[in-house]
Structures are given as structure tokens and as C-alpha cells.
Amino acid sequence: MAADALRFRELLAKVGSGEHTSKGLSRAEAHEAMDLMLTGEVGEAQLGAFLIAHRIRRPSPIELAGMLDSYRTRGPVLRSPGQRPLCFGVPYDGRSRTAPLLPLLALLLAAAGQPVVLHGGDPMPVKYGITLAELFAALGIEWRDLSLQAVQARLDQHNLALTHQPLHFAAADRLLPVRDAIGKRPPVASLELLWTPHQGEHLLVTGFVHPPTENRAWEALAIAGEPDLLTVKGLEGSTDLPTSRAGITARVRQGVITRLLLHPRDHGISSHEQAWENLEQWRQDALAALVGEGPLAESLLWNLGAYLWLADQCSSLEAALDQARALLLARSGEKLRQELAA
């Protein structure tokens, strides 16, 4: 057995020993385990055993921080000196029930001068939902064949970037067959919500479904030295704020957690979330929403105003919603879409 496989077996034994004897990994050991999964001579049987064992016992915040260290070291890197982008961590396995807003939100934020950094991949197990790259492509904006240098250039010139895992982080794509085989989201799925390819000052935005996920994110990112964080109980675990109910969010600044409940009805917004139908229908609705029309328009307005405020671009949510309306009226997002699609 190769040295990497022998060492990984030792780490596997620590997480797979059972409820009463499992010791878990230190931050350094979790970093090492993730490195071996990404680049080591470790077979699929060991990879699958580790991922499902870790799924059953749940990764601790210190383990997630160690895995994040590995992603930060081995993943793609984008930078934006002198600017503070919004960096969205969203599920890699996409959306399947509600129409996504993030590509439209990102275009409008970028057009308003607020940089946005995204990351994603191809349809991912176990959900295999529609992905960010597919949605942007439907709008005429392709990210899947761009070099990392070209992605950085778009961030520099247009305030928008999306790294695509198969091209920009091929080592992480190595885990896809195993992720499909185990049939459940592994701890790597939690890691993808916490990681961003951007290095430097930024506001990290991560979605969650269950409260324990939010708590683990707070703790793991505190250990990892992430000082500015926004957690969002968004649609399908995304960062899209709902319009049919209050948006549950929390802002973390230098270790201080502030719960923020955003009530769309207080601002005259009460639309229901649009159901996902197919990519062509979404494209039609998305193009209309970028100019303030159609069934996605009100939800997009709410999200745009909320994120302008949360990004400290406006002094109040009311002022942010006014700015959002002006951006839609000026067709700012549509103009940027046309530039990037050219």
C-alpha cells in the first residue's frame, strides 16, 4: 500500500471508529486529510469510507477549518486590491424547486460598483440541480471555458467573477464519482459553502437550511480567521432571500453576531417565490427581471435592495431599495449582461 494510502487509513480510523471511540481530527490533520483526498494516492474505497463516516458523525468546526485551509492552499485564487467584494458560497448541487436569482443579483450589484465573486461547478450529486454556470450561459455569459486569468480580468474590469470547478479546481472534481456513489452530501458540501476563491478583504455570504449548519459556519470561520460574514436562510439552502416570509440572516463582524430579520411585507413586497420550470422559461423571466418586469422582478428588487444595504452601500434598507429601483429603471444589469455576452 502506498504511503499516502497508509497515512489516510490512519486518519480514516480517527473519524470512523464509532460514536464513543471516534476522536475526530485536529485542524492540521483535517488539512492533511483534505490534501490527500485532492491530490494523494488514495483509492475510491478509502475516499468513500471517509466521506460517509464524516457525514454520519458530522465534521466539527475545527475539522471544517482544516479542510478550508486545504482549499485555500490548493484552489484557484482571485484578488481585488482596494475593493471588498461580496463572495457567495452556494450549494454546488444547484437548484430544482425555485427559480434562482443570484446570477441576476450579481449582474446588478456589479453594475452598481459592488464586486461579486462566485464559484460553482457542473451539476453535482446528489441533487443535480441547475447550476450558476448554466444559468449565466442561458443569459449569453460563458464562464466554463475561461482561463483563471480571464476570470480575474472580468473581476477587474466588470466587478464580476465565477470560477468553474472542472477547469479551475480539477483536484476537487476528483471526488465527484465518490460523492455520487455514497448517495448523500458529504462534509465537502459543507466546506463549499464556507470557501471562496477570493483572497483578501471581502464579505463572505453563505446559505444554510438547518440552524446547526449556521452555528458550525460561525465557529469554523471564526477559527479560520474570516472576520466578516453573513449567513442566510435562503431558498433551497442558497443565499436568495425569500419574499413570501421573513428573511432570517445573521451578520458576524469581528466575532460579534447580530441576528437580522428582513421582512419584505414591511416594504410593500409580498410576491411568492417563482417555481423552477426549465432553463428556457427562466431565461425569459430573467431577461424581463433585469429591466424590472415579469414574475421575478419583485423578488429581484428585494434581494438587490437587501444586499446593497447588507454590503454597507446604503445607510438604510429603504434607501437601498430606492437605489435598486433606480438600477433596474436604468437597465444597469441588462447593459452589463450585454457587455459580458459580447
C-alpha positions in Angstrom: 0.0 0.0 0.0 1.3 3.5 -1.0 2.5 5.8 1.8 -0.4 8.2 1.1 -3.0 5.4 1.4 -1.4 4.2 4.7 -1.5 7.7 6.2 -5.0 8.2 5.0 -6.1 5.0 6.6 -4.8 6.3 10.0 -6.9 9.5 9.5 -9.9 7.5 8.4 -9.7 5.4 11.6 -10.0 8.5 13.7 -13.3 9.6 12.1 -14.7 6.1 11.5 -14.3 4.5 14.9 -17.9 5.0 16.1 -19.8 7.3 18.3 -17.9 6.5 21.6 -14.4 6.0 20.3 -14.1 8.5 17.4 -11.7 11.2 18.3 -12.1 13.5 15.4 -9.3 15.3 13.6 -7.2 18.2 14.6 -7.1 21.2 12.3 -3.7 20.1 10.9 -5.0 16.5 10.4 -8.1 17.7 8.6 -5.9 19.8 6.4 -3.8 16.8 5.6 -6.8 14.6 5.0 -8.3 17.0 2.6 -4.9 17.4 0.8 -4.7 13.6 0.4 -8.3 13.5 -0.9 -7.5 16.1 -3.5 -4.0 15.1 -4.7 -2.9 11.9 -2.9 -2.7 8.3 -4.0 -5.9 7.4 -2.2 -8.4 4.9 -3.7 -12.1 5.4 -4.1 -12.9 2.9 -1.4 -11.0 4.9 1.2 -12.4 8.2 -0.2 -15.9 6.9 0.1 -15.4 5.5 3.5 -14.0 8.8 4.8 -16.8 10.9 3.3 -19.6 8.7 4.6 -18.1 8.3 8.0 -17.6 12.0 8.3 -21.1 12.6 7.1 -22.5 10.3 9.8 -20.6 11.9 12.7 -20.7 15.4 11.2 -17.5 17.4 10.8 -16.6 19.6 13.8 -15.8 23.3 13.3 -12.1 22.6 13.8 -12.2 20.0 11.1 -14.0 22.3 8.7 -11.4 24.9 9.3 -8.6 22.5 8.5 -10.4 21.4 5.3 -10.8 25.1 4.4 -7.1 25.5 4.9 -6.5 22.9 2.2 -9.0 24.5 -0.2 -7.4 27.9 0.3 -4.0 26.5 -0.5 -4.9 24.3 -3.4 -7.8 26.0 -5.0 -7.9 28.9 -7.5 -7.2 32.4 -6.2 -8.7 35.7 -7.2 -7.8 39.1 -5.7 -9.2 42.6 -5.8 -6.9 45.0 -4.0 -8.6 48.1 -2.6 -12.1 46.6 -3.0 -14.3 44.4 -0.8 -16.3 42.0 -2.9 -19.3 40.0 -1.8 -18.3 36.4 -2.0 -21.2 34.0 -2.2 -21.0 30.4 -1.1 -23.9 28.5 -2.6 -24.6 24.7 -2.9 -22.8 23.1 -5.8 -25.6 20.8 -6.5 -27.8 23.6 -7.8 -31.5 24.4 -7.6 -34.5 22.3 -8.6 -37.6 23.8 -7.0 -37.4 27.6 -7.1 -36.2 30.0 -9.8 -32.7 31.2 -8.9 -31.9 34.9 -8.5 -28.2 35.0 -7.8 -26.9 35.5 -11.4 -29.3 38.5 -11.9 -28.4 39.9 -8.4 -24.7 39.5 -9.2 -25.1 41.4 -12.5 -26.9 44.3 -10.9 -24.5 44.5 -7.9 -21.6 44.5 -10.2 -23.2 47.2 -12.4 -23.6 49.3 -9.2 -19.9 49.1 -8.5 -20.1 46.3 -5.9 -17.7 43.5 -6.9 -19.1 39.9 -6.7 -17.2 36.7 -6.6 -18.9 33.3 -7.2 -17.8 29.7 -7.5 -19.5 26.7 -8.9 -19.3 23.6 -11.0 -21.2 21.2 -13.2 -24.4 19.5 -11.9 -23.4 17.9 -8.7 -24.7 14.8 -6.8 -26.9 14.2 -5.1 -29.3 16.8 -6.4 -28.0 17.5 -9.9 -29.9 20.8 -10.0 -29.4 23.7 -12.4 -26.0 25.4 -11.8 -24.8 29.0 -11.9 -22.7 28.4 -15.0 -25.7 27.0 -16.8 -27.8 30.0 -15.8 -25.2 32.5 -16.9 -24.8 30.7 -20.2 -28.5 31.0 -20.8 -28.0 34.8 -20.5 -25.2 34.6 -23.0 -22.4 34.8 -20.5 -20.0 31.9 -20.5 -17.6 31.1 -17.7 -16.8 27.4 -18.3 -14.1 27.9 -21.0 -12.4 31.0 -19.4 -8.9 30.7 -18.0 -8.4 31.9 -14.5 -6.6 34.9 -15.8 -9.6 35.8 -17.9 -11.9 35.4 -14.9 -9.6 37.7 -12.9 -9.7 40.2 -15.8 -13.5 40.2 -15.7 -13.4 40.9 -12.0 -11.0 43.8 -12.6 -13.0 45.3 -15.5 -16.6 44.4 -14.7 -16.7 43.6 -10.9 -17.9 40.0 -11.5 -16.2 36.6 -11.4 -17.2 33.0 -11.3 -14.6 30.2 -11.0 -15.7 26.9 -12.5 -14.5 23.8 -10.6 -13.9 21.4 -13.5 -11.5 23.9 -15.1 -10.1 25.9 -12.2 -10.1 23.3 -9.4 -9.8 20.0 -11.1 -8.5 18.3 -8.0 -11.8 18.8 -6.3 -13.7 17.3 -9.2 -11.8 14.1 -8.5 -14.4 13.4 -5.7 -17.5 13.5 -7.9 -17.8 9.8 -8.6 -17.4 9.0 -5.0 -19.9 11.7 -4.0 -22.4 10.2 -6.4 -21.8 6.7 -5.1 -22.4 7.4 -1.4 -25.7 9.0 -2.2 -25.6 11.7 0.5 -24.0 15.1 0.7 -20.5 14.6 2.3 -18.7 17.2 4.6 -17.1 18.6 1.4 -20.6 20.0 0.6 -20.4 22.0 3.9 -16.9 23.1 3.0 -18.1 24.5 -0.3 -20.5 26.8 1.5 -17.6 28.3 3.5 -14.9 28.6 0.8 -14.3 31.4 -1.6 -11.6 31.6 -4.3 -11.1 35.3 -3.3 -8.2 36.1 -1.1 -8.1 39.5 0.7 -10.8 41.6 2.3 -14.3 40.6 1.5 -17.8 39.9 2.9 -18.5 36.1 2.8 -22.2 35.2 2.3 -23.2 31.6 2.9 -26.6 30.0 2.8 -28.0 27.4 5.2 -31.1 25.3 5.8 -30.8 24.0 9.4 -29.7 26.0 12.4 -26.8 23.6 13.3 -25.3 24.3 9.9 -25.3 28.1 10.7 -23.7 27.5 14.1 -20.9 25.3 12.6 -20.3 28.0 9.9 -19.9 30.7 12.6 -17.5 28.6 14.6 -15.5 27.2 11.7 -15.0 30.6 10.0 -14.0 32.2 13.3 -11.3 29.6 13.7 -10.2 30.1 10.0 -9.9 33.9 10.6 -12.9 35.0 8.5 -13.9 38.3 10.2 -16.8 39.5 8.1 -19.6 37.0 7.4 -23.3 36.9 6.5 -25.3 33.8 7.0 -28.7 33.5 5.1 -31.5 31.0 5.5 -32.2 31.3 1.8 -34.2 29.4 -0.8 -33.1 25.7 -1.0 -30.1 26.5 1.1 -29.0 29.3 -1.2 -28.4 32.9 -0.5 -31.6 34.0 -2.3 -33.7 35.9 0.2 -37.4 34.8 0.2 -40.3 37.2 -0.4 -43.1 35.1 1.0 -41.7 35.1 4.5 -39.2 36.9 6.7 -35.6 36.5 5.7 -33.5 35.0 8.5 -29.9 36.3 8.4 -27.1 37.0 10.7 -24.1 39.3 10.4 -20.8 38.5 12.0 -18.3 41.3 12.4 -15.1 40.6 14.3 -16.7 37.8 16.3 -19.9 39.8 17.2 -23.1 38.1 15.8 -26.1 40.2 15.1 -29.4 38.5 14.1 -31.2 40.4 11.3 -34.8 39.5 10.3 -35.7 41.1 7.0 -39.5 41.5 6.5 -40.4 42.1 2.8 -44.0 43.0 3.6 -42.8 45.9 5.7 -41.6 47.4 2.4 -44.6 46.6 0.2 -43.2 43.3 -1.2 -45.2 40.2 -0.9 -44.7 38.1 -4.0 -44.4 34.3 -3.8 -41.3 32.6 -5.0 -41.4 31.6 -8.6 -41.2 27.8 -9.2 -38.5 26.4 -11.3 -39.8 25.1 -14.6 -37.0 24.8 -17.2 -34.0 26.8 -18.4 -35.7 28.5 -21.3 -38.6 29.7 -19.2 -36.1 31.0 -16.6 -34.2 32.8 -19.3 -37.3 34.7 -20.5 -38.2 35.6 -16.9 -34.6 36.6 -16.1 -34.2 38.9 -19.0 -37.5 40.6 -18.1 -36.5 40.9 -14.4 -33.3 42.7 -15.4 -35.4 45.6 -16.6 -37.9 45.4 -13.7 -40.6 43.3 -15.4 -42.1 39.8 -15.2 -42.6 37.3 -12.3 -39.1 37.5 -10.9 -38.9 41.3 -10.8 -40.2 41.9 -7.3 -38.0 39.2 -5.8 -35.0 40.6 -7.6 -35.8 44.1 -6.3 -36.0 42.8 -2.7 -32.7 40.9 -3.0 -30.9 43.7 -4.7 -32.0 46.3 -2.1 -31.2 44.0 0.8 -27.7 43.1 -0.4 -26.9 46.7 -1.2 -27.8 47.5 2.4 -26.0 44.5 3.9 -22.9 45.4 1.9 -22.9 48.8 3.5 -23.6 50.5 0.2 -26.6 52.4 1.7 -27.4 53.8 5.1 -30.8 52.1 5.3 -32.8 49.4 3.7 -35.3 51.9 2.4 -32.5 53.9 0.7 -31.1 50.7 -0.7 -34.5 49.7 -2.2 -34.7 53.1 -3.8 -31.3 52.6 -5.3 -32.3 49.2 -6.5 -35.3 50.6 -8.3 -33.1 53.2 -10.0 -30.7 50.5 -11.2 -33.5 48.5 -12.7 -35.0 51.5 -14.3 -31.6 52.4 -15.8 -31.3 48.9 -17.2 -27.9 48.7 -15.5 -27.9 44.9 -15.2 -29.0 44.4 -18.7 -26.3 46.7 -20.0 -23.6 44.7 -18.1 -25.1 41.4 -19.4 -24.8 42.6 -23.0 -21.1 43.7 -22.4 -20.2 40.3 -20.9 -22.1 38.4 -23.6 -20.5 40.3 -26.5 
